[in-house]
């Protein structure tokens, strides 16, 4: 049976959960109140840090789910995302609109990666 490990665990959630060689990250948000581009950069920076801690990197992404507070921000978010994802390493991805934890959050990223 594969071991499950958790890191940065609080009452509600863990920031990183690993099962075997699969890494699951909690939803990452940026600095509340900033532009969607800045919040996207903040999210992707956090993802890189957490993946490195778990023994992986952005070339090992398997799946990404992105929630936007407003689909009108789709292109602005994608401009940052497209520059960040290494060529040839784009994961499967879904993007939709959802009300986020506070109105000041504009984007949230949830990723699964391989170790």
PALUM-239862 format. One record per residue: z, x, y of N, C-alpha, C, O in turn. Coordinates in steps of 0.05 Angstrom, whole numbers, plus 5000, padded with zeros to 4 digits. Each point is the difference from the previous one (the first is absolute). Layout:
REM residues N
ZXYZXYZXYZXY
...
***
This chain:
REM residues 115
500050174977500049835023500050185025501650185002
496649765017499950165025502449945018500849785003
500250445008502249975018499249895027497850055010
503949785002499649905027501950145018502450024995
496550095027501750135020499549875027497949905006
504250115010499949885027501150195020501850154995
497049855029500950185022500349845025498549815005
503450275012500549875025500649704995498849825012
503150144970500749734991502249885017502150135005
497549635004502049855015500649744985499349974976
502149865036500849744988497549844993499949874980
498150145038497749824997497750124985498649864986
500950405018497650124988500350314999501850125012
496350004973499750284999497450075015498149844999
501850395014497550085013498050114980497649975004
503450154974498350114979501149914973502450034995
495849874988500749954972497850134984497749965005
503250194975498050124981500549904972502349964992
495650004993500149934972497950174987497649955004
503250234979498150194988498750165023501450125016
496049884984498550145021498949825022498250075014
503049694988499149815021502249985021502349974994
496950045031501850005023499449755016497749945007
504449914999499849755016501650055025502450084999
496449875024501450035026500649725011498349824997
504050155016500649765015498049985023498750195008
501149575003498349965023500950175023502450025007
495750115006500550185022499049885026497749915001
504050095019499249905027500350235020501450204995
497249775027500150205022502149935021501849844995
498050295027501849955022499449735013497849955010
504249884989499749735011499250005029501050165016
497049674991499149985027497750185007498749965021
500750244963497750185005497449864993500049784988
497850345019497349894993499750004970501450154986
496749705005499450004971499150274991500750084977
497850065039499150274992502450194997500150154981
501849845038502450184998501749914976501050184986
499449565010501649924978498650084973501450074981
496049925018498650094976500550294995500550094978
499250085043500650284997502850054991500550174982
501449695029502850024992500449944970501350144986
497549645006500149924972498950214981501250074980
496450035027498750204983501550265000500150134979
501249955043501750235000502449974981500650184985
500749585016502249954982499150004971501450104982
496349795012498949994973499650294990500850064977
498150115039499650284992502650144993500250144980
501849815036502750134996501249894974501050164984
498949585011501249894976498450084975501250064980
496249955022498450094977500650294993500350074977
500050105043500650284995502750024987500450164981
501549695028502750004987499949924971501550104983
496749725011499749904972498150174983499649954977
499350265035498350194985497149925000498550054981
500549825040497349915001498950045029501350125016
496349784989498850015026497949785003499449854981
499450135042498149785006497450014983498649815000
500850424987497750014983500649864973498149964984
504449965011500849884975500649705003501149884982
498250015041500449715004498449844980497750054995
503649754994498749824981499349735014497849894996
504150015020499649745012501549995027502150125003
496849735015501249965026499749715008497849894999
504449995009500049735011500850025029502150125006
496349775012500650015029500349725010498349834996
503950135019500549755013499750045030501450185011
497049675002499750005029501149745011499649794989
501950235034501049765013497749845011500349765003
497550375003497749875012497450144990499650235006
498749624980497550124990498250105022498150144995
502449785030498550115022500450305003498450145013
503749974975500650295001498750154977500550244997
498049634986498850124976498450265007500550204987
497849795032498350235006501750235011499550244993
502449705024501750215012501650144978500350255000
500849594981501550124978498150164982500750224992
497049675002498150144983499150275011499450194985
500349835042499250265012502050224993499250224994
503449715006502050204993500050054970500150234991
499849554994500050034970497650174991500450184984
497249765026497650144991500250305006499050164984
502249915038500350295006502150134983500050244996
501949614993502250104985499450044970500850204988
497749615000499450024972498050224994497950005012
502850194970498150214994497549894987500149824983
497650295025497549914989500050014969500850204989
498349594999499949994971502649924987500149994975
502049955040502649934989501049735010502549954999
495849875010500849745009501149844976498749984979
503749915024501149844978498949715001498549935018
502149924961499549715003501749905023502250115005
496849685008501549925025499649715005497949884994
504149995017499949735009501249995028501950155005
497149685012501149975027500049715007498049864997
504350045013500249735008501849965024501250195010
498949574999501749935023502649874991499949834982
502350265030502649894993501950035023499750185017
502249654985502150035020501950214989501049984978
499450235037501750234992502949955008500649805013
501150394980502949975004500849935029501849845004
496950285015500449925028497349995014498150124991
501749745031497449985014499150275012497750035007
504150174994499350265011498650174979498850215007
501349724968498550144979497249884999499649764999
498450425000497249914999498650064974498049884993
503250314991498750074975502150114980502050115008
497549844967501850104979498350094976498149864993
502550374996498550124978501850024975502350085002
496649844975501450024975498150154981497749924996
503350304993498250164983501250064972502450004997
495850044985500650094973498450254996497650015007
503650204981498650254996500750124973502049934988
496450265003500550154976501450265008499550115022
502149994960501450265005497950224996500750235003
***
